[in-house]
Amino acid sequence: MKIEYFPDFGSMSQKGAEYVHLEVAKNPSLLFCVASGGSPSGLYELMHQKHENHPGFFNRMRVIKLDEWVGLPPESDFSSEMDVQKKLLQKIAIPKERYLAFNDQAEDPEKECQRIDKALDQSGAIDICILGIGQNGHIALNEPGEKLQVDSHVAELADKTLGSGMIEKVGVPLHFGMTLGMKSILDSKMILLFITGKGKKEAFEKLKKKEINPNLPASFLWLHPNAHVLVDKTSV
C-alpha cells in the first residue's frame, strides 16, 4: 500500500482520475468497482469530463457496485444505487448489460449476496476498486469486529456508522447493508482509497501504524501490492 498526500480535494481527485484513465486506456473492458458517497465524487466528475471530451472511452468498461443499504423504501434517494447512477453511471452511459449491482429491494438479502459473488466468480476479479473509509475504519460495509467476512454478506451496521450524519438524513431506521467481502476487495488488481471529509482523521492515524487489525478493516490494504491511499490533507 502506498499513501499519497494532496493539498486539496481537487488535486486528490485528479490523481485518482489519472490512475483510472490510464488503466481504462490499457484495458477498455476492465471491471470497475464503484463506491457511493462523497469521497470519490471528484473522480466521477472527471470521468464524466473524459466521457464528454472522448466519447466512447468508457464504452466497454464493466461496472460492479460496492455495497447497498438494506431496508430502504423503493426509489429512495438515499440508496447507493441512486447515488452512483446520478454521479457516474448515467453520465458515462453505462448500460445494464455492463453493470452488476446489489438490489436494494431484494426479498432475501443473503441470497442477493450469493448472486453477486457467483456473478463475480464468472466475470473475473475486479480491476479497479474504488473505496472510501468510514470514521471507524470500515471499507465498503465491512465493519470492525473480531473477525471479517471473506464473501459478500449482509453486514450489521456499527453504532458509529449509524451515528453518521449521512444515515441520520435517510428518514427510516437502517440496521443492515449488503457488501462485497474482503476477498473480492483484496483480489482487486488496483485499489484506490480516498480519504477526505469530516471525521476521518482518527481512522487515518490508526491506518498509518501499519498494524493489521480486524477492528480497522482498512488496515488489510497494507497487504495489497497495488493499493493507493489518496489523502486530502485538508481533512487530516
C-alpha positions in Angstrom: 0.0 0.0 0.0 1.2 3.5 -0.9 0.0 6.7 0.8 -0.1 9.8 -1.3 -0.9 13.3 0.0 -2.6 16.1 -1.9 -3.2 19.7 -0.9 -6.9 19.6 -1.5 -9.9 17.5 -2.7 -9.5 18.6 -6.3 -5.8 17.5 -6.7 -6.6 14.3 -4.9 -9.4 13.6 -7.3 -7.2 14.5 -10.3 -4.7 11.9 -9.3 -7.4 9.3 -8.9 -8.6 10.1 -12.4 -5.1 9.7 -13.8 -4.9 6.2 -12.4 -8.3 5.2 -13.7 -8.0 6.7 -17.2 -4.6 5.1 -17.7 -5.9 1.6 -16.7 -9.0 2.0 -18.9 -6.8 3.0 -21.9 -4.8 -0.1 -21.4 -7.8 -2.4 -20.8 -11.0 -0.8 -22.1 -13.2 -3.7 -20.8 -11.9 -3.7 -17.3 -14.1 -4.3 -14.3 -14.6 -1.1 -12.3 -16.0 -1.2 -8.7 -18.0 1.9 -8.0 -18.5 3.3 -4.5 -21.1 5.7 -3.4 -20.6 8.7 -1.1 -18.8 12.0 -1.4 -15.2 10.8 -1.3 -14.9 9.6 -4.9 -17.3 12.3 -6.3 -14.5 14.4 -7.7 -13.1 11.4 -9.5 -16.5 10.6 -11.0 -16.9 14.2 -12.3 -13.5 13.9 -14.0 -14.6 10.6 -15.6 -17.7 12.4 -16.8 -15.5 15.1 -18.4 -13.4 12.4 -20.0 -16.5 10.9 -21.5 -17.7 14.3 -22.8 -14.3 15.0 -24.4 -13.7 11.5 -25.7 -17.0 9.8 -26.4 -16.6 6.0 -26.4 -13.7 6.0 -23.9 -15.8 4.0 -21.4 -17.9 2.1 -23.9 -16.5 -1.3 -23.0 -15.9 -0.8 -19.2 -17.8 -3.0 -16.9 -19.0 -1.9 -13.5 -19.9 -3.5 -10.2 -21.4 -1.7 -7.2 -19.5 -2.0 -3.9 -22.4 -2.1 -1.4 -26.0 -1.2 -0.7 -28.3 -0.5 2.3 -31.0 -2.9 3.4 -34.4 -1.6 4.4 -34.8 1.4 2.2 -38.2 2.3 0.6 -38.4 1.9 -3.2 -36.8 4.6 -5.2 -35.1 6.1 -2.1 -32.8 9.0 -2.9 -30.5 7.6 -0.2 -29.7 4.3 -1.9 -26.2 3.7 -3.1 -27.8 2.8 -6.5 -29.3 6.3 -6.8 -26.1 7.9 -5.8 -23.8 6.1 -8.3 -26.3 6.4 -11.1 -26.5 10.2 -10.7 -22.9 10.8 -10.1 -21.3 8.4 -12.6 -23.2 5.7 -14.4 -25.7 7.8 -16.2 -23.1 10.4 -17.0 -20.8 8.0 -18.8 -23.6 5.9 -20.3 -23.1 2.5 -18.6 -25.9 0.2 -19.7 -27.4 -2.5 -17.5 -25.7 -5.2 -19.7 -22.3 -4.0 -18.3 -23.5 -3.4 -14.7 -23.7 -5.7 -11.7 -25.3 -4.4 -8.5 -26.9 -5.4 -5.2 -30.7 -4.9 -5.5 -31.7 -2.7 -2.6 -35.3 -4.2 -2.8 -34.1 -7.9 -2.8 -36.6 -10.0 -0.8 -33.7 -12.2 0.5 -30.5 -10.1 1.0 -28.4 -13.2 1.8 -29.3 -14.8 -1.5 -28.7 -11.5 -3.2 -25.1 -11.5 -1.8 -24.7 -15.0 -3.1 -25.9 -14.0 -6.5 -23.3 -11.2 -6.6 -20.5 -13.5 -5.7 -21.5 -16.0 -8.3 -21.6 -13.4 -11.0 -18.2 -12.0 -9.8 -16.7 -15.5 -10.0 -17.8 -15.7 -13.6 -16.7 -12.3 -14.6 -13.2 -12.5 -13.0 -11.5 -10.3 -10.4 -12.2 -6.5 -10.1 -9.6 -4.5 -12.0 -10.0 -1.2 -10.1 -11.8 -1.0 -6.7 -12.8 2.5 -5.5 -13.1 2.8 -1.7 -13.8 5.4 0.9 -13.0 5.0 4.6 -15.6 5.1 7.4 -15.0 7.0 10.5 -14.4 3.7 12.3 -12.1 2.4 9.6 -14.6 0.3 7.6 -14.2 -0.2 3.9 -17.4 -0.9 1.9 -19.6 -2.1 4.8 -17.0 -4.4 6.2 -17.4 -3.2 9.8 -14.8 -3.5 12.6 -15.0 -6.7 14.7 -13.2 -9.7 16.0 -13.4 -11.3 12.5 -14.1 -10.1 8.9 -16.2 -11.8 6.3 -14.5 -13.3 3.2 -17.5 -13.3 0.9 -20.3 -10.8 0.1 -22.6 -10.7 3.1 -25.3 -8.8 5.0 -23.5 -6.6 7.4 -24.9 -5.3 10.7 -24.1 -1.6 10.7 -21.8 -0.4 13.6 -23.0 2.2 16.0 -20.5 4.7 14.6 -21.8 4.1 11.1 -25.4 4.5 12.2 -24.5 7.8 14.0 -23.0 9.4 10.9 -24.9 12.5 9.7 -25.4 10.8 6.3 -27.5 8.0 7.7 -29.4 10.3 10.0 -30.8 12.0 7.0 -32.4 8.9 5.4 -35.7 9.2 7.4 -36.1 5.4 8.1 -34.2 3.3 10.6 -31.3 1.3 9.0 -29.5 -1.6 10.6 -28.0 -3.7 7.8 -26.3 -3.4 4.5 -25.1 -5.7 1.7 -21.5 -5.5 0.8 -18.7 -7.1 -1.1 -16.5 -9.1 1.3 -12.8 -8.7 2.0 -11.7 -11.3 -0.6 -13.3 -9.5 -3.5 -11.7 -6.2 -2.4 -8.3 -7.6 -1.8 -8.4 -9.7 -5.0 -8.8 -6.4 -7.0 -5.8 -5.7 -9.2 -5.8 -2.0 -8.2 -7.4 -0.3 -5.2 -7.9 3.5 -4.8 -8.8 4.5 -1.3 -9.9 8.2 -1.0 -9.5 9.8 2.4 -11.4 13.1 2.6 -14.3 14.6 4.5 -15.1 15.2 8.1 -14.3 12.7 10.9 -11.6 10.6 9.0 -8.5 11.8 10.9 -8.7 9.2 13.7 -9.1 6.3 11.4 -6.3 7.6 9.2 -3.9 7.9 12.2 -4.6 4.3 13.1 -4.1 3.2 9.5 -0.7 4.8 9.3 0.5 2.5 12.1 0.9 -0.4 9.6 -0.8 -2.8 12.0 -3.2 -5.4 10.5 -6.3 -5.4 12.8 -9.9 -6.6 12.0 -11.1 -3.7 14.2 -9.7 -1.5 11.5 -10.7 -3.2 8.2 -8.9 -0.7 6.1 -5.6 -1.9 7.6 -5.8 -5.0 5.5 -4.9 -2.9 2.5 -1.3 -2.9 3.8 -1.3 -6.5 2.4 -2.2 -5.4 -1.1 0.7 -4.8 -3.6 -1.2 -2.1 -5.7 -3.3 -0.1 -3.2 -3.1 3.6 -3.3 -4.4 5.7 -0.4 -5.1 9.2 -1.8 -5.3 11.7 1.1 -6.9 15.2 1.0 -4.6 17.0 3.5 -7.4 19.4 4.4 -9.2 16.5 6.1 -6.5 15.0 8.2 
